[in-house]
């Protein structure tokens, strides 16, 4: 299951969920996204317009559920870095990681 934190930046926008490069759905602010994938190695990335998250590679064991988290990197003082992030590192707009 993928959980998105709730934040000011992008709060009205949904992130596209790409599994193995194919759009599998969307996730809204503070939302959850669940889907089934075949056992094995996969990639996961989130997109909003021309910005994205890191590309996360993961292994899905058969019959188990993975916990994942995501959100905007623009928090607190980082909000003022939005234009620089768009120009220099659009792939860092969203953070994506395995849940602790």
PyMOL commands that place a pseudoatom at each C-alpha (Angstrom):
pseudoatom trace, name=CA, resn=UNK, resi=1, chain=A, elem=C, hetatm=0, pos=[0.000, 0.000, 0.000]
pseudoatom trace, name=CA, resn=UNK, resi=2, chain=A, elem=C, hetatm=0, pos=[1.214, 3.504, -0.860]
pseudoatom trace, name=CA, resn=UNK, resi=3, chain=A, elem=C, hetatm=0, pos=[0.364, 6.362, 1.508]
pseudoatom trace, name=CA, resn=UNK, resi=4, chain=A, elem=C, hetatm=0, pos=[0.763, 10.023, 0.598]
pseudoatom trace, name=CA, resn=UNK, resi=5, chain=A, elem=C, hetatm=0, pos=[1.310, 12.533, 3.359]
pseudoatom trace, name=CA, resn=UNK, resi=6, chain=A, elem=C, hetatm=0, pos=[-0.782, 15.664, 3.568]
pseudoatom trace, name=CA, resn=UNK, resi=7, chain=A, elem=C, hetatm=0, pos=[0.890, 18.936, 2.725]
pseudoatom trace, name=CA, resn=UNK, resi=8, chain=A, elem=C, hetatm=0, pos=[0.291, 22.378, 1.269]
pseudoatom trace, name=CA, resn=UNK, resi=9, chain=A, elem=C, hetatm=0, pos=[2.212, 22.009, -1.986]
pseudoatom trace, name=CA, resn=UNK, resi=10, chain=A, elem=C, hetatm=0, pos=[0.238, 19.994, -4.536]
pseudoatom trace, name=CA, resn=UNK, resi=11, chain=A, elem=C, hetatm=0, pos=[-2.670, 19.552, -2.094]
pseudoatom trace, name=CA, resn=UNK, resi=12, chain=A, elem=C, hetatm=0, pos=[-5.227, 19.938, -4.887]
pseudoatom trace, name=CA, resn=UNK, resi=13, chain=A, elem=C, hetatm=0, pos=[-3.308, 17.691, -7.298]
pseudoatom trace, name=CA, resn=UNK, resi=14, chain=A, elem=C, hetatm=0, pos=[-3.100, 13.949, -7.691]
pseudoatom trace, name=CA, resn=UNK, resi=15, chain=A, elem=C, hetatm=0, pos=[0.154, 12.136, -8.393]
pseudoatom trace, name=CA, resn=UNK, resi=16, chain=A, elem=C, hetatm=0, pos=[0.168, 9.556, -11.189]
pseudoatom trace, name=CA, resn=UNK, resi=17, chain=A, elem=C, hetatm=0, pos=[1.392, 6.163, -9.980]
pseudoatom trace, name=CA, resn=UNK, resi=18, chain=A, elem=C, hetatm=0, pos=[3.650, 4.420, -12.510]
pseudoatom trace, name=CA, resn=UNK, resi=19, chain=A, elem=C, hetatm=0, pos=[4.493, 0.758, -11.960]
pseudoatom trace, name=CA, resn=UNK, resi=20, chain=A, elem=C, hetatm=0, pos=[7.085, -0.620, -14.348]
pseudoatom trace, name=CA, resn=UNK, resi=21, chain=A, elem=C, hetatm=0, pos=[6.620, 2.537, -16.437]
pseudoatom trace, name=CA, resn=UNK, resi=22, chain=A, elem=C, hetatm=0, pos=[2.856, 2.073, -16.883]
pseudoatom trace, name=CA, resn=UNK, resi=23, chain=A, elem=C, hetatm=0, pos=[0.216, 4.268, -15.239]
pseudoatom trace, name=CA, resn=UNK, resi=24, chain=A, elem=C, hetatm=0, pos=[-1.583, 2.203, -12.594]
pseudoatom trace, name=CA, resn=UNK, resi=25, chain=A, elem=C, hetatm=0, pos=[-3.703, 4.954, -11.020]
pseudoatom trace, name=CA, resn=UNK, resi=26, chain=A, elem=C, hetatm=0, pos=[-3.480, 8.154, -8.997]
pseudoatom trace, name=CA, resn=UNK, resi=27, chain=A, elem=C, hetatm=0, pos=[-3.074, 9.155, -5.365]
pseudoatom trace, name=CA, resn=UNK, resi=28, chain=A, elem=C, hetatm=0, pos=[-4.476, 12.335, -3.806]
pseudoatom trace, name=CA, resn=UNK, resi=29, chain=A, elem=C, hetatm=0, pos=[-3.313, 14.482, -0.903]
pseudoatom trace, name=CA, resn=UNK, resi=30, chain=A, elem=C, hetatm=0, pos=[-3.417, 12.400, 2.299]
pseudoatom trace, name=CA, resn=UNK, resi=31, chain=A, elem=C, hetatm=0, pos=[-4.620, 9.444, 0.243]
pseudoatom trace, name=CA, resn=UNK, resi=32, chain=A, elem=C, hetatm=0, pos=[-3.865, 5.772, -0.197]
pseudoatom trace, name=CA, resn=UNK, resi=33, chain=A, elem=C, hetatm=0, pos=[-3.281, 3.667, -3.285]
pseudoatom trace, name=CA, resn=UNK, resi=34, chain=A, elem=C, hetatm=0, pos=[-3.417, -0.119, -3.424]
pseudoatom trace, name=CA, resn=UNK, resi=35, chain=A, elem=C, hetatm=0, pos=[-2.937, -2.528, -6.295]
pseudoatom trace, name=CA, resn=UNK, resi=36, chain=A, elem=C, hetatm=0, pos=[-1.722, -6.048, -6.849]
pseudoatom trace, name=CA, resn=UNK, resi=37, chain=A, elem=C, hetatm=0, pos=[1.487, -6.800, -8.725]
pseudoatom trace, name=CA, resn=UNK, resi=38, chain=A, elem=C, hetatm=0, pos=[2.996, -10.102, -9.729]
pseudoatom trace, name=CA, resn=UNK, resi=39, chain=A, elem=C, hetatm=0, pos=[5.714, -11.464, -7.472]
pseudoatom trace, name=CA, resn=UNK, resi=40, chain=A, elem=C, hetatm=0, pos=[9.147, -10.292, -8.571]
pseudoatom trace, name=CA, resn=UNK, resi=41, chain=A, elem=C, hetatm=0, pos=[11.145, -7.137, -9.263]
pseudoatom trace, name=CA, resn=UNK, resi=42, chain=A, elem=C, hetatm=0, pos=[9.352, -3.911, -10.147]
pseudoatom trace, name=CA, resn=UNK, resi=43, chain=A, elem=C, hetatm=0, pos=[9.855, -0.157, -10.356]
pseudoatom trace, name=CA, resn=UNK, resi=44, chain=A, elem=C, hetatm=0, pos=[7.637, 2.557, -8.938]
pseudoatom trace, name=CA, resn=UNK, resi=45, chain=A, elem=C, hetatm=0, pos=[7.652, 6.257, -9.764]
pseudoatom trace, name=CA, resn=UNK, resi=46, chain=A, elem=C, hetatm=0, pos=[5.213, 9.097, -9.161]
pseudoatom trace, name=CA, resn=UNK, resi=47, chain=A, elem=C, hetatm=0, pos=[4.581, 11.978, -11.575]
pseudoatom trace, name=CA, resn=UNK, resi=48, chain=A, elem=C, hetatm=0, pos=[2.884, 15.347, -11.535]
pseudoatom trace, name=CA, resn=UNK, resi=49, chain=A, elem=C, hetatm=0, pos=[3.133, 17.246, -14.817]
pseudoatom trace, name=CA, resn=UNK, resi=50, chain=A, elem=C, hetatm=0, pos=[6.822, 17.275, -15.788]
pseudoatom trace, name=CA, resn=UNK, resi=51, chain=A, elem=C, hetatm=0, pos=[8.026, 16.606, -12.228]
pseudoatom trace, name=CA, resn=UNK, resi=52, chain=A, elem=C, hetatm=0, pos=[8.462, 13.230, -10.590]
pseudoatom trace, name=CA, resn=UNK, resi=53, chain=A, elem=C, hetatm=0, pos=[9.796, 11.210, -7.706]
pseudoatom trace, name=CA, resn=UNK, resi=54, chain=A, elem=C, hetatm=0, pos=[12.901, 9.110, -7.548]
pseudoatom trace, name=CA, resn=UNK, resi=55, chain=A, elem=C, hetatm=0, pos=[12.613, 5.751, -9.322]
pseudoatom trace, name=CA, resn=UNK, resi=56, chain=A, elem=C, hetatm=0, pos=[12.139, 3.137, -6.597]
pseudoatom trace, name=CA, resn=UNK, resi=57, chain=A, elem=C, hetatm=0, pos=[13.127, -0.442, -7.391]
pseudoatom trace, name=CA, resn=UNK, resi=58, chain=A, elem=C, hetatm=0, pos=[11.511, -3.070, -5.184]
pseudoatom trace, name=CA, resn=UNK, resi=59, chain=A, elem=C, hetatm=0, pos=[10.913, -6.805, -4.938]
pseudoatom trace, name=CA, resn=UNK, resi=60, chain=A, elem=C, hetatm=0, pos=[7.355, -7.983, -4.295]
pseudoatom trace, name=CA, resn=UNK, resi=61, chain=A, elem=C, hetatm=0, pos=[7.300, -11.373, -2.545]
pseudoatom trace, name=CA, resn=UNK, resi=62, chain=A, elem=C, hetatm=0, pos=[4.336, -13.589, -3.388]
pseudoatom trace, name=CA, resn=UNK, resi=63, chain=A, elem=C, hetatm=0, pos=[1.384, -13.189, -1.026]
pseudoatom trace, name=CA, resn=UNK, resi=64, chain=A, elem=C, hetatm=0, pos=[2.714, -10.217, 0.948]
pseudoatom trace, name=CA, resn=UNK, resi=65, chain=A, elem=C, hetatm=0, pos=[2.014, -6.506, 1.110]
pseudoatom trace, name=CA, resn=UNK, resi=66, chain=A, elem=C, hetatm=0, pos=[4.602, -3.722, 0.924]
pseudoatom trace, name=CA, resn=UNK, resi=67, chain=A, elem=C, hetatm=0, pos=[4.276, -0.419, 2.739]
pseudoatom trace, name=CA, resn=UNK, resi=68, chain=A, elem=C, hetatm=0, pos=[5.368, 2.678, 0.804]
pseudoatom trace, name=CA, resn=UNK, resi=69, chain=A, elem=C, hetatm=0, pos=[5.227, 6.409, 1.571]
pseudoatom trace, name=CA, resn=UNK, resi=70, chain=A, elem=C, hetatm=0, pos=[5.390, 9.535, -0.571]
pseudoatom trace, name=CA, resn=UNK, resi=71, chain=A, elem=C, hetatm=0, pos=[4.964, 13.298, -0.412]
pseudoatom trace, name=CA, resn=UNK, resi=72, chain=A, elem=C, hetatm=0, pos=[6.204, 16.625, -1.695]
pseudoatom trace, name=CA, resn=UNK, resi=73, chain=A, elem=C, hetatm=0, pos=[9.789, 17.674, -0.961]
pseudoatom trace, name=CA, resn=UNK, resi=74, chain=A, elem=C, hetatm=0, pos=[8.584, 21.272, -0.746]
pseudoatom trace, name=CA, resn=UNK, resi=75, chain=A, elem=C, hetatm=0, pos=[8.075, 21.766, 2.985]
pseudoatom trace, name=CA, resn=UNK, resi=76, chain=A, elem=C, hetatm=0, pos=[8.820, 24.703, 5.241]
pseudoatom trace, name=CA, resn=UNK, resi=77, chain=A, elem=C, hetatm=0, pos=[11.649, 26.792, 3.811]
pseudoatom trace, name=CA, resn=UNK, resi=78, chain=A, elem=C, hetatm=0, pos=[11.939, 24.457, 0.831]
pseudoatom trace, name=CA, resn=UNK, resi=79, chain=A, elem=C, hetatm=0, pos=[8.752, 26.004, -0.615]
pseudoatom trace, name=CA, resn=UNK, resi=80, chain=A, elem=C, hetatm=0, pos=[10.923, 28.925, -1.732]
pseudoatom trace, name=CA, resn=UNK, resi=81, chain=A, elem=C, hetatm=0, pos=[13.060, 26.493, -3.758]
pseudoatom trace, name=CA, resn=UNK, resi=82, chain=A, elem=C, hetatm=0, pos=[10.188, 25.456, -6.052]
pseudoatom trace, name=CA, resn=UNK, resi=83, chain=A, elem=C, hetatm=0, pos=[11.359, 27.294, -9.168]
pseudoatom trace, name=CA, resn=UNK, resi=84, chain=A, elem=C, hetatm=0, pos=[14.947, 26.093, -8.704]
pseudoatom trace, name=CA, resn=UNK, resi=85, chain=A, elem=C, hetatm=0, pos=[13.747, 22.521, -8.248]
pseudoatom trace, name=CA, resn=UNK, resi=86, chain=A, elem=C, hetatm=0, pos=[11.672, 22.767, -11.433]
pseudoatom trace, name=CA, resn=UNK, resi=87, chain=A, elem=C, hetatm=0, pos=[14.707, 23.933, -13.405]
pseudoatom trace, name=CA, resn=UNK, resi=88, chain=A, elem=C, hetatm=0, pos=[17.468, 21.834, -11.852]
pseudoatom trace, name=CA, resn=UNK, resi=89, chain=A, elem=C, hetatm=0, pos=[15.932, 18.652, -10.431]
pseudoatom trace, name=CA, resn=UNK, resi=90, chain=A, elem=C, hetatm=0, pos=[12.302, 18.033, -11.440]
pseudoatom trace, name=CA, resn=UNK, resi=91, chain=A, elem=C, hetatm=0, pos=[12.789, 14.358, -10.484]
pseudoatom trace, name=CA, resn=UNK, resi=92, chain=A, elem=C, hetatm=0, pos=[13.179, 15.453, -6.840]
pseudoatom trace, name=CA, resn=UNK, resi=93, chain=A, elem=C, hetatm=0, pos=[9.792, 17.200, -6.533]
pseudoatom trace, name=CA, resn=UNK, resi=94, chain=A, elem=C, hetatm=0, pos=[8.264, 14.146, -4.826]
pseudoatom trace, name=CA, resn=UNK, resi=95, chain=A, elem=C, hetatm=0, pos=[9.926, 11.846, -2.289]
pseudoatom trace, name=CA, resn=UNK, resi=96, chain=A, elem=C, hetatm=0, pos=[9.160, 8.126, -2.394]
pseudoatom trace, name=CA, resn=UNK, resi=97, chain=A, elem=C, hetatm=0, pos=[10.408, 5.406, -0.037]
pseudoatom trace, name=CA, resn=UNK, resi=98, chain=A, elem=C, hetatm=0, pos=[9.613, 2.118, 1.636]
pseudoatom trace, name=CA, resn=UNK, resi=99, chain=A, elem=C, hetatm=0, pos=[7.701, 2.649, 4.884]
pseudoatom trace, name=CA, resn=UNK, resi=100, chain=A, elem=C, hetatm=0, pos=[9.641, 2.120, 8.097]
for i in range(1, 100): cmd.bond("trace and resi %d" % i, "trace and resi %d" % (i + 1))
show_as sticks, trace
zoom trace
